[in-house]
Amino acid sequence: MSEFDLISRYFATKFPQRPDVDLGIGDDAAVCTIPPNMQLVTAIDTLVADVHFPLTTKPEDIGYKALAVNLSDMAAMGATPVWMTLALTCPEFNEVWLQKFSEGLLEIAQLNQVSLIGGDTTRGPLTITIQIAGLVPSNTVLKRNGAKPGDSIYVTGTIGDAGLGLQAVKQQIVLSKLAKKYTLSRLNRPTPRLAEGQKLLKVANSAIDISDGLVADLGHILKASNVGASLQIDNLPLSNELLESVPYEVAIELALSAGDDYELCFTIPESEILPINSCTYIGKIETDLGLRCVTKTGDIFIPKANGYQHF
Amino acid sequence: MSEFDLISRYFATKFPQRPDVDLGIGDDAAVCTIPPNMQLVTAIDTLVADVHFPLTTKPEDIGYKALAVNLSDMAAMGATPVWMTLALTCPEFNEVWLQKFSEGLLEIAQLNQVSLIGGDTTRGPLTITIQIAGLVPSNTVLKRNGAKPGDSIYVTGTIGDAGLGLQAVKQQIVLSKLAKKYTLSRLNRPTPRLAEGQKLLKVANSAIDISDGLVADLGHILKASNVGASLQIDNLPLSNELLESVPYEVAIELALSAGDDYELCFTIPESEILPINSCTYIGKIETDLGLRCVTKTGDIFIPKANGYQHF
């Protein structure tokens, strides 16, 4: 089977069709129309086998996650995702693998009405790069650099779960059946907080998604905004599955540093009404630079790790 | 050095700045504005080490070519390139390699005024994926599927040179110093035919860039347009360097099947005035399906290979 048959069999026809895609897969490039008064938002993210996911990961989960992490970038900007392009490098043409990979990718694409408008398939070590495009009403996009002293800091959902799931996959910990199922789902099929991001437009001063860990990613907001923060670590939203599986201190470390949860961290002026429910207050933006983690008894807490470093 | 330092040192600041980029590198995604009455054109292409380029290729040439092949897709659509995102996977943080890679990328980006608006750097086997965005006036884009019986078929520049260069790199052939220099330049630093593509808007019925070989790529036009063609193989534009280095029949085979030249192949109604000079008439679109290669004596010629197959 040629590269071209491969693309058309697995990818070209099954994905959501959108009226703003004027020319999709099958030419040298895709052609789309952007509505007036909207800005284009684009990001690109790569998953490398054995680096971003263990080699034992199911192909349908790889397909799902590859798009999920890109959608999470759209969520952090408050954008509505519309189209993607896929660069898939795989060591061989494995029909079963490709079918399952495309099923996972298709599932999350359908959930979010994202069209697949182009791609490139190449031979080589397994690497999946997705480039996502989204739209926002002009001049409303959420950025990292708008945090102001006095802003309240919130995080959606719970954090630390994916980190625990990764420990279980690596057989560094044995979990209960329920905890394993839950944390693996969090690791392999993260939920991009798209609806939450869109509701935060015009309300939040800054936002980011938590891919490298709360300390690292909140750190990006602080650096870009030239502010500091104090974090109430006993306020961190931890799942029951996490709390039941490891000592409290370990749960806190995972929540602060493990990453891969793809929740949103955002800051919002105290005067604004919170437009979403599923989020937790975790601290305050301050004038003093740096991040101070504080326990409920007022003690300073120093996290052991600072988030995922790629090199 | 962290991933973030790496991005800002080598990539964030040096590339052409454009007024339509509202938010560039450094957030979760980039934000751009599309002018009214223009369509967005996007493509994505991956180069894998030891598959798309030999491991001995200079990093500055890898950087140059990674963007060149994407720009060639823009040329084939008649689009003007504007922005790119880069997904770079490399096995280690090698400062010398990264600097040289970014120099090559920067050189061709500056030549074509392309902004680098985002990226992802990951650890893994060397793989470079670039996603390119371009603009065309609405409803003028060049497609593969518009070829009509009676159209004249043209190709820009000369073809077969990059294929000969690859044979030299692989030490399958010994070339004169001049021929080696020329064909390696064609292999490592292809020239995307952007000006030619833009001039063909509203004139050509179909266009494609030659990445997999003339037979394979013209074949895509024929299939998409549901037509056939006859090709005058003795008309194929061959460089002196190619003709001096190999027997005529080998030169023809390289021109038909080797690929990697990134010239444009396009079809144009006989009644239209050719809007560019640097191109050669090579055949006619016909109603009968299939591709017929004919010599100047009228004999049928059957190419040995059919173009690059990725799997």
Interface residues (C-beta under 8 A of the other chain):
Chain A: M1 S2 E3 F4 L6 D22 L23 G26 D27 D28 A29 A30 V31 C32 T33 I34 P36 Q39 L40 V41 T42 A43 I44 D45 T46 L47 V48 A49 D50 V51 H52 D73 M74 A76 M77 A79 W83 T85 L86 A87 T89 E92 F93 I117 G118 G119 D120 T121 T122 R123 G124 P125 T127 T129 Q131 I132 A133 G134 V136 S138 V141 K143 R144 N145 A207 I208 D209 H220 A224 Q309 H310 F311
Chain B: M1 S2 E3 F4 L6 D22 L23 G26 D27 D28 A29 A30 V31 C32 T33 I34 P36 Q39 L40 V41 T42 A43 I44 D45 T46 L47 V48 A49 D50 V51 H52 D73 M74 A76 M77 A79 W83 T85 L86 A87 T89 E92 F93 I117 G118 G119 D120 T121 T122 R123 G124 P125 T127 T129 Q131 I132 A133 G134 V136 S138 V141 K143 R144 N145 I208 D209 H220 A224 Q309 H310 F311
